[in-house]
């Protein structure tokens, strides 16, 4: 099931997307999903970020080939950092190139959307804590990212966390092709089978550290093939069985 958040006629709504048709639901999809009789075509609405996380917990160096590309040792435990909620934008929104940076990179990532308040859960319990999955782009000012230490400055700029276009509740996170296209050219092409720490392990691990709230996002790391974007570029994050997240750089 595809869950979508959108704007129509100055209203912010949630719905279930089937083909090109959205059926409005009562309230939010973090509650019980109750369909109404109201429907819209997707071309008639403005797609919004699928959730507004109180926090985005991100994992670095979590694809084997990307670790090799980075020239560092394989991590023994997840590398965790965070992005602020002010970094979140949606499908077709603009990524703003910051004045402080001379190199801004894309990073295609599978984004996990938490469905309920979650703390201290086991790996076996993690699946029940997840609402679904969406496409994410961990945009990074690479020249501001130190090799050792915190990555907040490089990762935390406004617009540096595109999410969308919707949440897919039925994807299998262990086997999804993930790609980045920059101006139509494939730059990253991998599969979540290459993850060092799988999705359920990550959700359990993070829940031991902090409470995850409904709508919080866990970014699971990027594959091999990162490189810079420039103003005027179009970047697409495509994940099998989920969809394509498209943004522009300015």
C-alpha positions in Angstrom: 0.0 0.0 0.0 1.2 3.5 -0.9 0.5 6.2 1.6 0.8 9.8 0.4 0.7 13.2 2.0 -0.3 16.1 -0.2 -1.8 19.6 -0.5 -5.0 20.4 -2.3 -7.1 23.5 -2.2 -5.1 24.8 0.8 -5.7 21.6 2.8 -3.0 19.2 3.9 -4.3 15.7 3.5 -3.2 12.0 3.7 -4.4 9.3 1.4 -3.9 5.9 -0.1 -2.5 6.0 -3.7 -3.8 3.3 -6.1 -2.6 3.8 -9.7 -3.1 7.5 -10.3 -6.0 7.9 -7.8 -5.7 9.0 -4.2 -8.4 8.1 -1.7 -8.4 10.5 1.2 -8.2 8.9 4.7 -9.4 10.4 8.0 -6.6 12.1 9.9 -3.1 10.6 9.5 -1.8 7.2 8.4 -0.1 6.9 11.8 -3.6 6.2 13.1 -5.9 3.5 11.9 -6.4 4.0 8.2 -10.1 4.8 7.5 -10.8 5.6 3.9 -13.3 8.3 2.9 -15.3 8.7 -0.3 -13.2 11.7 -1.4 -10.7 11.1 -4.2 -8.2 13.1 -6.3 -5.9 12.3 -9.2 -2.3 12.6 -8.3 -1.7 15.1 -11.1 -4.2 17.4 -9.4 -2.3 17.7 -6.1 1.1 19.0 -4.7 3.0 16.1 -3.2 4.4 16.9 0.3 7.1 15.1 2.3 5.5 11.8 3.3 6.2 12.5 7.0 7.5 15.3 9.2 10.0 13.6 11.5 10.9 14.9 14.9 14.3 13.6 14.0 16.1 11.8 11.2 18.6 9.3 12.5 21.1 8.5 9.8 23.6 5.7 9.3 26.9 6.2 7.6 29.2 3.7 5.9 26.6 1.0 5.7 27.2 -0.5 2.2 30.2 -2.7 1.8 31.3 -1.1 -1.6 30.9 2.4 -0.2 33.1 1.6 2.8 35.8 0.4 0.3 35.2 3.5 -1.8 35.8 5.7 1.3 39.0 4.0 2.1 38.1 3.3 5.8 37.8 0.1 7.9 34.5 -1.8 8.0 32.5 -0.5 11.0 32.0 -2.9 13.9 28.8 -1.1 15.0 26.5 1.4 13.1 27.9 4.8 12.5 25.1 7.2 13.7 24.5 10.9 13.0 21.4 13.0 12.8 19.7 15.6 10.6 17.3 18.3 11.8 13.7 18.3 10.8 14.4 21.6 9.0 16.4 19.7 6.4 13.3 17.8 5.1 11.8 18.7 1.7 9.6 16.7 -0.7 9.3 15.5 -4.2 10.0 18.1 -6.9 11.3 20.6 -4.3 14.6 22.4 -4.7 17.8 21.5 -2.9 19.5 24.8 -2.0 23.3 24.9 -2.7 24.8 26.6 0.5 27.1 29.5 0.1 29.6 27.9 2.5 30.2 24.9 0.3 32.0 24.2 -3.0 30.9 20.6 -3.3 27.5 19.1 -2.6 26.9 15.4 -3.2 23.8 13.2 -3.6 23.5 10.0 -1.5 20.7 7.7 -2.4 19.2 5.9 0.7 16.4 3.7 1.7 14.5 5.6 4.4 12.6 3.8 7.1 9.5 5.5 8.5 8.7 4.6 12.1 5.0 3.8 12.7 4.7 3.9 16.5 6.5 5.0 19.6 9.5 2.6 19.8 12.0 2.1 22.6 14.3 -0.8 23.5 13.0 -3.3 21.0 14.6 -6.5 19.8 15.6 -7.2 16.1 12.6 -9.6 16.0 10.2 -6.8 17.1 11.6 -4.2 14.7 9.3 -5.0 11.7 6.2 -4.2 13.8 7.6 -0.8 14.6 7.9 0.2 10.9 5.1 1.9 9.0 6.9 1.6 5.7 9.7 2.8 3.4 10.4 5.8 1.2 13.2 7.2 -0.9 15.7 9.5 0.7 18.6 11.6 -0.4 21.3 12.3 2.3 22.5 15.5 0.6 26.0 16.3 1.9 28.4 19.3 1.7 31.4 17.0 1.2 34.0 19.7 1.6 32.6 20.5 5.0 32.6 16.9 6.2 35.6 16.0 8.4 37.1 12.6 8.1 36.8 12.1 11.8 34.3 13.7 14.1 30.7 15.0 13.8 29.1 15.5 10.4 26.3 17.9 11.5 27.5 20.9 9.5 28.0 19.0 6.3 24.7 17.1 6.6 22.4 19.5 8.4 21.7 22.4 5.9 18.1 23.3 5.1 16.8 21.2 2.2 19.4 18.5 2.7 16.9 15.7 3.4 14.6 15.1 0.4 12.1 12.4 1.2 9.3 10.8 -0.9 7.3 10.7 -2.9 5.2 8.4 -0.7 5.5 5.6 1.8 5.4 2.0 0.6 4.2 -0.3 3.4 4.8 -3.7 1.7 8.4 -3.5 0.4 11.0 -6.1 1.4 14.0 -4.0 2.8 16.4 -6.8 2.4 16.4 -6.9 -1.4 15.7 -3.6 -3.2 17.6 -2.2 -6.1 18.6 1.4 -5.4 19.8 3.9 -8.0 20.7 7.6 -8.4 20.3 9.3 -11.7 21.9 12.7 -12.2 20.5 14.5 -15.3 19.3 11.1 -16.5 22.7 9.4 -16.1 23.0 6.5 -13.7 25.5 7.3 -10.9 24.7 4.8 -8.2 23.3 1.3 -8.8 23.2 -1.1 -6.0 20.9 -3.3 -3.8 20.1 -3.3 -0.1 21.5 -6.8 0.0 24.9 -5.0 0.3 23.9 -3.4 3.6 26.4 -4.2 6.4 23.7 -3.7 9.1 20.2 -4.6 7.9 17.1 -2.5 8.5 15.7 -4.4 11.5 19.1 -4.5 13.2 19.4 -0.7 12.8 15.9 0.0 14.1 16.6 -2.2 17.2 20.0 -0.6 17.7 18.8 3.0 17.5 15.9 2.2 19.8 18.3 1.2 22.5 19.7 4.8 22.4 16.6 7.0 21.9 12.9 6.8 21.7 11.7 6.8 18.1 8.4 8.6 17.5 5.8 8.0 14.8 7.0 9.7 11.6 10.6 9.6 12.6 12.9 8.5 9.8 15.9 6.2 9.8 18.3 6.7 6.9 20.1 3.4 6.2 23.3 4.5 4.3 24.3 5.1 0.7 25.9 2.8 -1.8 29.0 3.2 -3.8 29.2 6.0 -6.4 28.8 9.3 -4.6 29.8 12.4 -6.6 28.9 16.1 -6.7 25.9 18.0 -8.0 25.8 21.5 -9.4 23.2 24.2 -9.7 20.7 23.4 -12.4 21.0 19.6 -12.0 18.1 17.2 -11.6 18.7 14.3 -9.2 16.5 11.2 -9.0 16.6 8.6 -6.3 14.9 5.4 -7.5 14.2 2.4 -5.3 12.6 -0.8 -6.6 9.0 -1.3 -5.5 8.8 2.1 -3.9 9.1 4.9 -6.5 11.3 7.8 -7.6 12.2 10.9 -5.7 13.0 13.8 -7.9 14.6 17.1 -6.9 16.4 20.0 -8.5 19.5 22.0 -7.4 19.6 25.7 -7.1 
